[in-house]
Structures are given as structure tokens and as C-alpha cells.
Amino acid sequence: MTPQDIEAIVGGYHGDPFRILGPHAVQKRGGQPRWEVRAFLPQAQSVSVRIGEELFAMSKQDNQRIGFYCATLPGEPQPYRLQLCLHDGTTTEIDDPYRFPPLLSDFELHLHGEGTHFESYNTLGAHLVECEGVKGVRFAVWAPNALAVTLVGDFNDWDSRRHPMRSRNSGVWEIFLPGAGELVTYKYNIRSQFRGHQQQKADPHAFYCETPPKSASVDYDNEKYQ
């Protein structure tokens, strides 16, 4: 991780955020394994990593108070949660989206790439799923000319920096948002490879949307639909 990586994450234009954020094994010190947890949480004034009942404080990575946190922990990477103390003094605990693996299979992406995926509505869009015992929503969008795609909505105050998505094959971007449920209002902030143009766009594979003149997409539990 370099200062340029941190700057790109904070600026919302890093094309490979999962290489920087989340849990990462680091070089051993004195023969002992270590790992880091990295998170960009500008809405928090302090953050800790919770593993079981134990809390490990995270430190800010520069003097500008921009909200990029890191903690170095002993051992090998393991499941964890993040405890946030917000600027209004309240405390909340969340699952880190960047500790979860990709959910779309290589086969699904292969079919999409060759144009033979005839049920792409099951792959793209917003779907209620469960990953590693945690319920949430999987978001996926096709944006082959994007430099970076971030998920925005009420859940992150429409901040286009806080939830950058994972780039997959065939121009597909995805992210799993743990703890999210039905009727999440969202859009995709797409930053183009051409001249850095960016724009928030509704989901072309959305199953539900806001009533005009509002234009955001809304996730929906399709099992309820008859």
C-alpha cells in the first residue's frame, strides 16, 4: 500500500479497492505472522476492530484526518467486525464489506462476456443473499468503460467514495453490502476512463425504483413477487 493508493481511495477513483481495503496478510516480523485491517470511514472519528470480545484500535494513516484507518494484528486473518464512534458521539458496529469474497462465479461472468447469459437479471442488479452467515445485498453492474464504480445511497449519505466496487471480468463490478435489507435506495457512481467524467446512474437491472421525479433504484425481495 502506497500514499498514492490511499489518495486514490480517499478520492474515490481507485480501480482495485479490494487490493487496499479489508484484511491483508503482511510480512512476518521476527517469524511471527501478522495481518492488517484497512478501512476508509470518513463518517467516524475513531474505529476499532472487534474479534470476539476483544477490541483493537485502528490508527489514522496521515495528519489530515481524512478517515483512512489501519490496524496491525498478530496471527492470520480471521472474521471481524468494525466498531465506529461517529462524529456525533454515537457508537455503532458494522461488518466490513471488504472482508467478503467475490460472489459472482467465473462461469456467470464467462457467459456474460460471450453474450450467452440469457438470465442476466439473476446476475446483475441487487439481490438479497447471504455470505459467510451474514445477510445482505449483492450489487452488480456492467460498466466496461469505467475507471471506478462506487455504490451510493441513503446508507452512506450518497458519498461516492465510501463503497467502491470490485472489478470483475467482462466489465462487471460487484460488491456485497452486509446488513442491508429490502428497499435499499441506491445508484451507481460511475467514473469513466475518459477524462475522468463521472455520473450517478440508476441500475438498469433494478427490479424496483422510486416514483418520479425521484430516480433512484430500490432493491426488492423477488421471492415476494407473484
N, C-alpha and C positions, 0 to 999 in steps of 0.2 A: 504494500500500500504506500503510495507516494502523496505528497502535498497536492499534486495535480489531480489525483483520484478524489481526494477529499473535496477539492474545489469543484470538480465536476458533479459529485453527488449533491453538494450544497446548492449548486447552480441548476440542478435538475436536468443535466444533459449527459450524464454518464450512460453509455450504451450497454454496460455489463455490470449492473449494480450488485448482482449476487456474488460477483468476484470480490467485492469490497465489504458489503454488509453481511450481517449474520455471523455464524460461528465458523472459525477457521483455525486449523492446526498451525502452529508456528514452530520455529526452530527450537530444538531442545536446549535447555540451559543446564549444564552440569549433569547431562544424561537423563534429566527428568523431562517428561513430555509436558507441553503447555499448549493452551489454546486461547484464542481471543474471541470476544463478542463485540461486534461493532454495530452501531445504530445511529441513524440520523433522526433526532426527535426534537425539532426546534420548539415544540409546544411545551417542553419540560424544562424545569430549572435544575433538576437533578434526576439521575436514573441509577437503578441498581439491578443486578442480575440475581434472580431468585432460582436456586437449585434446591429443591426440597424445602426445608425450613431455613436455609442459610442464605444470607444476602451478601452480595459483593458489589461495592460501589464502583460505578463507572466514572472515568475522568474525561473531561473535555480535551480535545486534541489541539486547540490553539487558544489564543488570548482574545478572540473576537466574540466569544460566547454565541457561536452560531448553532450549537446544538448537535455537533458530531461527537458521539461518546464511544469510549473503548474501555474494555476491562480485560486484563490478562489473568487467566485462571490455570491452576495446576491440573494435570491429568489429560484425559482425552475428551473431545466434545461430547456433550450429553444434553438431553432435553432441559429446557429452561424457560422461564418467563421473565418479563421486564416489569419492574415496579417504577412508576413515574410519579414524581412530585411536580405538579403543574404550577404555572406561574401564579395561579390564584390560591395556592396553598393546599389544594385538594390532592389526594393520592389515589392512583388507580393502577391496576395491574393488567397487562396485556400479553398475548402470545406474539412473538416476533414473526412476521410474515417471512422473514429471510432465513429462518431456520428450517423451512419446509422444502421438500424436494419438488422437482417438476411433476406435474400431474398428467399432462397430455402425453400419450405414448408416441414413440418414434413411428409406429405404424400409422397412427392417425395423421401425423404430420406428413408422412410419405404420401398417403392418399390425397391429402390436401394439396401437396406440392405438384402432383402429377394431374390434378384436376379430376380425380375419380372418387372423391369423397362425396357421396350423394346424400349424406345426412350430416352436413357440416353444422347444422343447428345443434347437434349433440356435442360438438367440439368447441365451437366459438360461442361467444356471448357469456352470460352469467349463469352459473349453475350451483345450486346448493349441494355441497359434497362434504365428506368427512375425510380428514387426513391425519394419520397417526393418533386417532382417537379424539381429534379436535374438529368440531363442526365449524363450517364457514362457507364462503362462496369462492368458486373458481372463476376468474375472469380471463377471457382470451379474445384477442382481436387480430385481424390480419392487416398489417401495415408494412409492406415490403420496402417502402422508401423512407422509413422513419430512422432517424438517428437515435431517438429515445422515445419511449411511450410511458406515461405515468397515469395511474388511476387517481381520479379526483372525485370528491363527493362530499356529502354532509359529514361523513365520518372523519375527514381530515381537513375540514374547513375550506375545501376546494383549493388546497395548497398543492400546486403542481410539482412540488419537489419531494413530497413525503412518501409516496408509494411508487417508485419506478418499477417497471415490469421486467420480467426475464425474457430475453430474446431467444427464440427457438428457431428451428429450421423452417424454411419456406416462408419467411417473413411474418411468422406468428409470434405474438407477445402474450405472455400469461403471468398471472400472479394469483396466489391463494390468500384470501383475506380471512384469517381466523377470527372466530367470534361474530362474524357478520351473519345476519339472518335474512329473512324475506323482506322485500320492499325497501332495499337499499337504493338510494338515489345516487346516480353516478354518471360520469362521462370519461372519455379518454383524452388526455392532453398529448397531442402528437407533435413532436418536434421533427421537422423534415431534415433530410441530409442536404437539402438545397438552401443555402443562405440562412440557415437557422430558423426559418419560418415555423411558427407553432400556432396551434389552434385546438380548442376543446371541441370534441365531436361526440355526438350521441353514438350508441352502439348499434351498428347495422343488423346485428343478430339479437337485439333485445326482444324479449317476449312481452314487455310491458313498458309504458312510458308515461311521462307526466302529461297533463292536459294543457294544450296550448293556451296562452303564449309561452308557458314554460316548455323546455325542450330536453330535459334530462331523461336518461333511461332509468328503468327501475327493474331490479331483479324480482323474479316471481317463482314460487314453488309450482312447477309444472305438474306435479302429481295431483294437485287440486283441480286441475282443469279437466272438464268433462266434454 
